[in-house]
Amino acid sequence: MTWRDIAHKDINDAGRSKSIWLLVGILLALSLGYAYAHQYLGEETFAGFVNGLAGVIALVLPLLAIMLGYKAVVHERTSGSLLLTLSLPHNRRDLAVGTFVGRAVVLLVPTLVALVLAGGLGAILYGTEGVARYPWFLFATALFGLSFVGIAVGLSMSTTRDRWITFGALGGYLLLVNFWGLLHTVTLLILHRFDTSVLLPQNLPEWSYLYRLLEPGQAYYRLVELGFDGQRASLYLRESAPFYVDWWMAGLLLVLWAGIPMLVGYRRFVAGDL
């Protein structure tokens, strides 16, 4: 038995969970609802629809990923079922990888199905120009979702204290989705003695572009921009922007957001008692 068996069990358990079906319903409602509502909210083109949909995904998908993953391992540790799992021919690495893969599949399958349906409705309502690039949007969204699955599962492996994990999940979402831009602004103001002119795009120091791109949502927008020109990633397209805030850096950062929390959480998991 390997990590594949653990992932398979995770997926099967999810299929019997009412909360997962609720997740499917939420994703379908939001995606199809936005596809219809976009005609009242933005430019009635397929590219405009995709950029608007990316804004919705950037808020909702991290929350769903964290909800799916932040208690994935700690729940089994505190309930005692982890001892049974590891009494079989599994090791902790199998559990970590299998849990990550299982939760990723549970998140991404309904997400991508919902987005494919929304893309079809968007093509009907706003035209087909740009539809051929829609798979790139799906890929960028999948990578974005994986980054938060890695954060959540890594957090779940890091401790057995349920309260700390809950606070970490909430704090991680607020920081990485809501407050990173504010942190970026405050950092610049402190380093430049509250000279507000440094906040103008033409005055930003080069390092601050990468600092801003570290936010997973910004990296996601930068990836989406490669296929669909929009305003969400316009900061990184300025002539003053350094070469390394290109789409490939955005992809690399999302991979690191998935991998580093998993590695840190796994090391703590291996070192700790069950």
C-alpha positions in Angstrom: 0.0 0.0 0.0 1.3 3.5 -0.9 0.3 7.1 -0.8 -2.1 6.3 -3.7 -4.2 4.2 -1.4 -4.4 7.0 1.1 -5.4 9.5 -1.6 -8.0 7.1 -2.9 -9.5 6.7 0.5 -9.5 10.4 1.0 -11.4 10.9 -2.3 -13.9 8.1 -1.5 -14.6 9.6 2.0 -15.1 13.0 0.4 -17.7 11.5 -2.0 -19.8 10.6 1.0 -19.4 14.0 2.7 -22.3 16.4 2.6 -19.9 19.3 3.0 -18.1 18.4 -0.3 -21.4 18.4 -2.2 -22.1 21.8 -0.6 -18.7 22.8 -2.0 -19.7 21.6 -5.4 -22.9 23.6 -5.2 -21.2 26.8 -4.1 -18.6 26.6 -6.9 -21.3 26.0 -9.5 -23.5 28.8 -8.2 -20.7 31.3 -8.0 -19.1 30.4 -11.4 -22.3 30.2 -13.4 -23.8 33.1 -11.5 -20.9 35.3 -12.3 -20.9 34.2 -15.9 -24.4 35.6 -16.2 -23.9 38.6 -14.0 -20.8 39.8 -15.8 -22.8 41.5 -18.5 -23.9 44.0 -15.8 -20.5 44.3 -14.2 -17.8 44.6 -16.8 -16.7 44.7 -20.4 -18.9 42.2 -22.4 -16.0 40.3 -24.0 -14.8 36.8 -23.2 -11.4 38.2 -22.0 -13.2 40.6 -19.7 -15.4 37.8 -18.3 -12.3 35.7 -17.6 -10.6 38.5 -15.8 -13.7 39.2 -13.7 -14.1 35.5 -12.9 -10.4 35.4 -11.8 -11.2 38.0 -9.2 -14.0 35.9 -7.8 -11.8 32.8 -7.8 -9.0 34.6 -6.0 -11.3 35.3 -3.0 -13.2 32.0 -2.8 -10.8 29.2 -3.8 -8.3 29.9 -1.1 -11.0 29.7 1.5 -12.4 26.5 0.2 -8.9 25.0 0.0 -8.1 25.9 3.5 -11.4 24.6 4.8 -10.7 21.3 3.0 -7.1 20.8 4.2 -6.5 22.6 7.5 -7.7 19.7 9.7 -6.9 16.9 7.3 -4.1 15.4 9.4 -4.7 16.8 12.9 -8.2 15.4 13.0 -6.8 11.9 12.4 -4.1 12.5 15.0 -6.4 13.6 17.7 -9.1 11.0 17.0 -6.5 8.2 17.1 -7.3 6.9 13.6 -3.8 7.9 12.5 -2.3 5.2 14.6 -4.4 2.6 12.8 -3.4 4.1 9.4 0.3 4.0 10.2 0.0 0.5 11.7 -0.6 -0.6 8.1 2.4 -0.6 5.7 2.3 3.2 5.4 4.8 5.7 6.6 4.4 9.3 7.4 5.6 10.4 4.0 2.9 8.3 2.3 0.3 9.9 4.6 1.5 13.5 3.8 1.7 12.9 0.0 -1.6 10.9 -0.1 -3.4 13.5 1.9 -2.2 16.4 -0.3 -3.1 14.6 -3.5 -6.5 13.5 -2.1 -7.5 17.0 -1.0 -6.2 18.5 -4.2 -8.4 16.2 -6.3 -11.4 16.9 -4.1 -10.9 20.6 -4.5 -9.9 20.8 -8.2 -12.3 18.4 -9.8 -15.5 20.4 -8.8 -13.6 23.7 -9.4 -12.6 22.8 -12.9 -16.0 21.4 -13.8 -17.6 24.5 -12.6 -15.2 26.7 -14.5 -15.6 24.7 -17.7 -19.4 25.1 -17.5 -19.0 28.8 -16.7 -16.6 29.2 -19.7 -19.2 27.6 -21.9 -21.9 30.0 -20.7 -19.4 32.9 -21.1 -18.6 32.0 -24.7 -22.4 32.0 -25.5 -22.9 35.4 -23.8 -19.7 37.2 -24.7 -18.4 35.6 -27.9 -15.7 33.1 -28.6 -12.7 35.3 -29.1 -10.1 34.1 -26.6 -11.8 30.8 -25.9 -8.8 28.8 -27.2 -6.8 30.3 -24.4 -9.3 29.3 -21.7 -7.3 26.1 -20.8 -4.5 28.3 -19.6 -6.9 30.0 -17.2 -7.9 26.5 -16.0 -4.3 25.6 -15.5 -3.5 28.8 -13.6 -6.5 28.3 -11.4 -5.5 24.7 -10.6 -2.0 25.8 -9.7 -3.4 28.6 -7.5 -5.7 26.1 -5.7 -2.8 23.7 -5.2 -0.8 26.4 -3.4 -3.5 26.8 -0.8 -4.0 23.0 -0.4 -0.2 22.8 0.4 -0.5 25.6 2.9 -3.5 24.0 4.6 -2.2 20.4 4.7 1.2 21.6 5.8 -0.5 23.6 8.6 -2.5 20.5 9.6 0.7 18.4 10.0 2.6 21.1 12.0 0.9 20.6 15.4 -1.7 18.7 17.4 -3.2 21.8 18.9 -6.5 22.3 17.3 -6.9 25.9 18.4 -3.5 26.9 16.9 -4.4 25.3 13.6 -7.7 27.1 13.5 -6.0 30.5 14.2 -3.3 29.7 11.7 -5.8 28.9 9.0 -7.8 32.0 9.6 -4.7 34.2 9.9 -3.2 32.7 6.8 -6.3 33.4 4.8 -6.6 37.0 6.0 -2.9 37.7 5.4 -2.4 36.0 2.1 -5.8 37.1 0.6 -6.9 40.3 2.3 -4.0 42.1 4.0 -0.8 41.4 1.9 -1.3 44.6 -0.1 -1.6 46.6 3.1 1.5 45.0 4.5 3.3 45.8 1.2 2.2 49.5 1.5 3.1 49.8 5.2 6.6 48.2 4.6 7.3 50.7 1.9 6.2 53.7 4.0 8.3 52.6 7.0 11.4 52.0 4.9 11.0 55.4 3.2 10.1 57.4 6.3 6.4 57.7 5.3 7.2 59.5 2.0 3.9 58.6 0.2 5.4 59.4 -3.2 7.2 56.0 -3.1 3.7 54.4 -3.5 3.4 55.8 -7.0 4.0 53.0 -9.6 6.9 54.9 -11.3 8.7 55.3 -7.9 8.4 51.7 -6.6 11.8 50.1 -5.9 12.5 47.0 -7.9 12.4 44.6 -4.9 8.9 45.8 -4.1 7.5 44.3 -7.3 8.6 40.8 -6.2 7.4 41.5 -2.7 4.0 42.3 -4.1 4.0 39.3 -6.4 4.7 37.0 -3.4 1.0 37.3 -2.6 -0.6 34.1 -4.2 -3.5 36.1 -5.6 -1.1 38.5 -7.4 0.9 35.5 -8.8 -2.4 34.0 -10.0 -3.3 37.3 -11.8 0.1 37.4 -13.4 -0.3 33.9 -14.8 -3.8 34.6 -16.0 -2.6 37.8 -17.7 -0.4 35.7 -20.0 -3.5 34.4 -21.7 -5.9 37.2 -21.1 -4.8 40.8 -21.0 -6.3 42.6 -18.1 -5.8 45.3 -15.5 -5.2 43.0 -12.5 -1.6 42.4 -13.3 -0.8 45.8 -15.0 1.7 46.7 -12.3 4.1 44.0 -13.5 3.8 45.1 -17.2 5.2 48.6 -16.6 8.5 49.5 -18.2 9.9 50.1 -14.8 9.1 46.6 -13.6 12.1 44.2 -13.3 12.3 41.3 -15.7 11.9 38.7 -13.0 8.3 39.5 -12.2 7.3 37.7 -15.4 4.7 34.9 -15.6 7.4 32.2 -14.9 8.2 33.8 -11.6 4.5 33.8 -10.7 4.2 30.1 -11.5 7.4 29.3 -9.5 6.0 31.3 -6.5 2.8 29.3 -6.5 4.7 26.1 -6.6 6.8 27.3 -3.6 3.7 28.3 -1.7 2.5 24.7 -2.1 5.8 23.0 -1.4 7.4 24.9 1.4 4.5 24.7 3.9 4.2 21.0 3.1 7.9 20.5 3.7 7.9 22.5 7.0 4.7 20.7 8.2 6.1 17.3 7.3 9.4 17.9 9.2 7.4 18.8 12.3 5.1 15.9 11.7 8.0 13.4 11.5 9.7 14.9 14.6 6.5 14.9 16.7 4.6 12.3 18.6 1.4 10.8 17.1 
